[in-house]
């Protein structure tokens, strides 16, 4: 079955987001190791390590979600659902996917409001004084991408149902 333009688009930017998440993980690892090295060997910790690692943790978690959803990498408990008929499975899967999309659309909305408020208040990290709001806007974008990835998975479920 040939993938649609929509599916290719969602897969493409989810893959790019995953690369950003991977880069954030590498930055966190290298900076943490360098900070430990500098702290214990030279008694000179790297200023702002906590700030950068915290921000990169938010980037890592949010940017990895859409790709993980497309690859079905999230934990799913299917023991009870597998015992049901295929029709009931379809109803439950459709309901849970629509619930997930709804939840993450609400998170997009709330993240945009939070980022706007953080920008207006001038909230910054404690040491490096880096503003929080760009990361929160990025998280909103990732939640939107996750909603689209959930929709792609839902469309797969329904096309598989139609073809069987």
TIPADO-677876 format. One record per residue (C-alpha): x, y, z; residue in one letter; residue number from 1. Coordinates in Angstrom, 2 decimals. Layout:
// residues N
<pt <X, Y, Z>, "A", NUM>;
...
END
This chain:
// residues 164
<pt <0.00, 0.00, 0.00>, "X", 1>;
<pt <1.38, 3.38, -1.07>, "X", 2>;
<pt <1.73, 6.02, 1.63>, "X", 3>;
<pt <-0.29, 9.21, 1.18>, "X", 4>;
<pt <1.18, 12.69, 0.91>, "X", 5>;
<pt <-0.14, 13.44, 4.42>, "X", 6>;
<pt <1.51, 10.32, 5.87>, "X", 7>;
<pt <4.81, 11.11, 4.15>, "X", 8>;
<pt <4.68, 14.68, 5.43>, "X", 9>;
<pt <3.99, 13.61, 9.03>, "X", 10>;
<pt <6.65, 10.90, 8.84>, "X", 11>;
<pt <9.17, 13.37, 7.41>, "X", 12>;
<pt <8.86, 16.04, 10.06>, "X", 13>;
<pt <8.54, 13.44, 12.82>, "X", 14>;
<pt <11.83, 11.95, 11.67>, "X", 15>;
<pt <13.43, 15.41, 11.67>, "X", 16>;
<pt <12.04, 16.06, 15.17>, "X", 17>;
<pt <13.56, 12.77, 16.31>, "X", 18>;
<pt <16.96, 13.94, 15.07>, "X", 19>;
<pt <16.56, 17.11, 17.14>, "X", 20>;
<pt <15.69, 14.95, 20.17>, "X", 21>;
<pt <18.75, 12.80, 19.54>, "X", 22>;
<pt <20.97, 15.88, 19.32>, "X", 23>;
<pt <19.49, 17.15, 22.61>, "X", 24>;
<pt <20.37, 13.84, 24.24>, "X", 25>;
<pt <23.96, 14.06, 22.99>, "X", 26>;
<pt <24.26, 17.65, 24.26>, "X", 27>;
<pt <22.89, 16.62, 27.66>, "X", 28>;
<pt <25.32, 13.71, 27.89>, "X", 29>;
<pt <28.41, 15.65, 26.77>, "X", 30>;
<pt <27.65, 18.66, 28.93>, "X", 31>;
<pt <26.95, 16.54, 32.01>, "X", 32>;
<pt <30.15, 14.57, 31.56>, "X", 33>;
<pt <32.18, 17.73, 30.95>, "X", 34>;
<pt <30.65, 19.38, 34.02>, "X", 35>;
<pt <31.50, 16.39, 36.21>, "X", 36>;
<pt <35.01, 16.26, 34.79>, "X", 37>;
<pt <35.58, 19.98, 35.35>, "X", 38>;
<pt <33.98, 19.95, 38.82>, "X", 39>;
<pt <36.02, 17.08, 40.26>, "X", 40>;
<pt <39.36, 17.51, 38.50>, "X", 41>;
<pt <39.65, 21.29, 38.42>, "X", 42>;
<pt <37.01, 22.44, 40.94>, "X", 43>;
<pt <35.49, 24.57, 38.15>, "X", 44>;
<pt <31.98, 23.42, 37.26>, "X", 45>;
<pt <30.49, 24.63, 33.99>, "X", 46>;
<pt <28.15, 27.53, 34.72>, "X", 47>;
<pt <24.59, 26.94, 33.53>, "X", 48>;
<pt <24.82, 23.18, 33.12>, "X", 49>;
<pt <21.63, 22.70, 35.11>, "X", 50>;
<pt <19.79, 25.24, 32.93>, "X", 51>;
<pt <20.91, 23.72, 29.63>, "X", 52>;
<pt <20.32, 20.12, 30.70>, "X", 53>;
<pt <16.84, 21.02, 31.95>, "X", 54>;
<pt <15.91, 22.75, 28.70>, "X", 55>;
<pt <17.38, 19.93, 26.62>, "X", 56>;
<pt <15.35, 17.43, 28.66>, "X", 57>;
<pt <12.17, 19.23, 27.63>, "X", 58>;
<pt <13.35, 19.26, 24.01>, "X", 59>;
<pt <14.27, 15.56, 24.16>, "X", 60>;
<pt <10.93, 14.44, 25.58>, "X", 61>;
<pt <8.70, 16.53, 23.35>, "X", 62>;
<pt <10.59, 16.17, 20.07>, "X", 63>;
<pt <10.82, 12.37, 20.39>, "X", 64>;
<pt <7.08, 11.83, 20.87>, "X", 65>;
<pt <5.77, 12.06, 17.27>, "X", 66>;
<pt <8.38, 9.66, 15.86>, "X", 67>;
<pt <7.88, 7.26, 18.75>, "X", 68>;
<pt <4.13, 7.27, 18.08>, "X", 69>;
<pt <4.63, 6.50, 14.40>, "X", 70>;
<pt <6.98, 3.63, 15.24>, "X", 71>;
<pt <4.54, 2.38, 17.91>, "X", 72>;
<pt <7.26, 2.68, 20.53>, "X", 73>;
<pt <5.00, 3.75, 23.39>, "X", 74>;
<pt <3.91, 1.27, 26.01>, "X", 75>;
<pt <0.51, -0.23, 25.22>, "X", 76>;
<pt <-1.48, -2.72, 27.24>, "X", 77>;
<pt <-3.38, -4.84, 24.75>, "X", 78>;
<pt <-4.05, -8.04, 26.71>, "X", 79>;
<pt <-7.72, -7.25, 27.34>, "X", 80>;
<pt <-8.33, -5.68, 23.94>, "X", 81>;
<pt <-6.90, -8.69, 22.07>, "X", 82>;
<pt <-9.54, -10.93, 23.66>, "X", 83>;
<pt <-12.35, -8.88, 22.10>, "X", 84>;
<pt <-13.84, -9.24, 18.62>, "X", 85>;
<pt <-12.25, -7.27, 15.78>, "X", 86>;
<pt <-15.22, -4.87, 15.70>, "X", 87>;
<pt <-14.92, -4.06, 19.40>, "X", 88>;
<pt <-11.15, -3.67, 19.04>, "X", 89>;
<pt <-11.75, -1.14, 16.26>, "X", 90>;
<pt <-14.17, 0.84, 18.44>, "X", 91>;
<pt <-11.73, 0.90, 21.39>, "X", 92>;
<pt <-8.71, 1.79, 19.21>, "X", 93>;
<pt <-10.68, 4.55, 17.48>, "X", 94>;
<pt <-11.88, 5.96, 20.81>, "X", 95>;
<pt <-8.41, 5.92, 22.39>, "X", 96>;
<pt <-6.80, 7.52, 19.33>, "X", 97>;
<pt <-9.44, 10.26, 19.18>, "X", 98>;
<pt <-9.04, 10.81, 22.92>, "X", 99>;
<pt <-5.26, 11.10, 22.46>, "X", 100>;
<pt <-5.65, 13.59, 19.61>, "X", 101>;
<pt <-8.07, 15.64, 21.72>, "X", 102>;
<pt <-5.72, 15.62, 24.71>, "X", 103>;
<pt <-2.72, 16.78, 22.72>, "X", 104>;
<pt <-4.71, 19.49, 20.89>, "X", 105>;
<pt <-5.65, 20.83, 24.33>, "X", 106>;
<pt <-1.95, 20.66, 25.29>, "X", 107>;
<pt <-1.05, 22.64, 22.13>, "X", 108>;
<pt <-3.52, 25.32, 23.11>, "X", 109>;
<pt <-2.37, 25.43, 26.74>, "X", 110>;
<pt <1.33, 25.41, 25.81>, "X", 111>;
<pt <0.80, 28.39, 23.48>, "X", 112>;
<pt <-1.00, 30.27, 26.27>, "X", 113>;
<pt <1.74, 29.36, 28.76>, "X", 114>;
<pt <4.51, 30.43, 26.37>, "X", 115>;
<pt <2.75, 33.73, 25.73>, "X", 116>;
<pt <2.42, 34.34, 29.48>, "X", 117>;
<pt <6.06, 33.37, 30.09>, "X", 118>;
<pt <7.20, 35.78, 27.40>, "X", 119>;
<pt <5.11, 38.60, 28.87>, "X", 120>;
<pt <6.40, 37.88, 32.38>, "X", 121>;
<pt <10.00, 37.62, 31.17>, "X", 122>;
<pt <10.57, 34.20, 32.76>, "X", 123>;
<pt <14.13, 32.97, 32.30>, "X", 124>;
<pt <16.39, 30.21, 33.57>, "X", 125>;
<pt <18.07, 30.94, 36.90>, "X", 126>;
<pt <21.72, 30.95, 35.86>, "X", 127>;
<pt <22.04, 31.73, 32.16>, "X", 128>;
<pt <18.88, 33.85, 31.95>, "X", 129>;
<pt <17.68, 32.00, 28.83>, "X", 130>;
<pt <13.97, 32.65, 28.19>, "X", 131>;
<pt <11.67, 29.63, 28.63>, "X", 132>;
<pt <9.01, 30.60, 26.12>, "X", 133>;
<pt <10.75, 29.43, 22.90>, "X", 134>;
<pt <11.06, 25.91, 24.33>, "X", 135>;
<pt <7.37, 25.92, 25.32>, "X", 136>;
<pt <6.40, 27.07, 21.80>, "X", 137>;
<pt <8.51, 24.21, 20.40>, "X", 138>;
<pt <6.74, 21.82, 22.75>, "X", 139>;
<pt <3.38, 23.06, 21.42>, "X", 140>;
<pt <4.59, 22.36, 17.88>, "X", 141>;
<pt <5.65, 18.87, 18.94>, "X", 142>;
<pt <2.25, 18.20, 20.54>, "X", 143>;
<pt <0.62, 19.23, 17.27>, "X", 144>;
<pt <2.93, 16.88, 15.39>, "X", 145>;
<pt <2.07, 14.13, 17.88>, "X", 146>;
<pt <-1.64, 14.70, 17.23>, "X", 147>;
<pt <-1.00, 14.29, 13.52>, "X", 148>;
<pt <1.05, 11.13, 14.15>, "X", 149>;
<pt <-1.82, 9.68, 16.19>, "X", 150>;
<pt <-4.14, 10.53, 13.29>, "X", 151>;
<pt <-1.82, 8.69, 10.87>, "X", 152>;
<pt <-1.93, 5.62, 13.13>, "X", 153>;
<pt <-5.73, 5.86, 13.30>, "X", 154>;
<pt <-5.94, 6.06, 9.50>, "X", 155>;
<pt <-3.74, 2.95, 9.31>, "X", 156>;
<pt <-6.12, 1.10, 11.60>, "X", 157>;
<pt <-9.12, 2.07, 9.49>, "X", 158>;
<pt <-7.47, 1.33, 6.12>, "X", 159>;
<pt <-6.31, -2.05, 7.45>, "X", 160>;
<pt <-9.91, -2.70, 8.52>, "X", 161>;
<pt <-11.26, -1.66, 5.09>, "X", 162>;
<pt <-8.77, -3.89, 3.27>, "X", 163>;
<pt <-9.53, -6.99, 5.35>, "X", 164>;
END
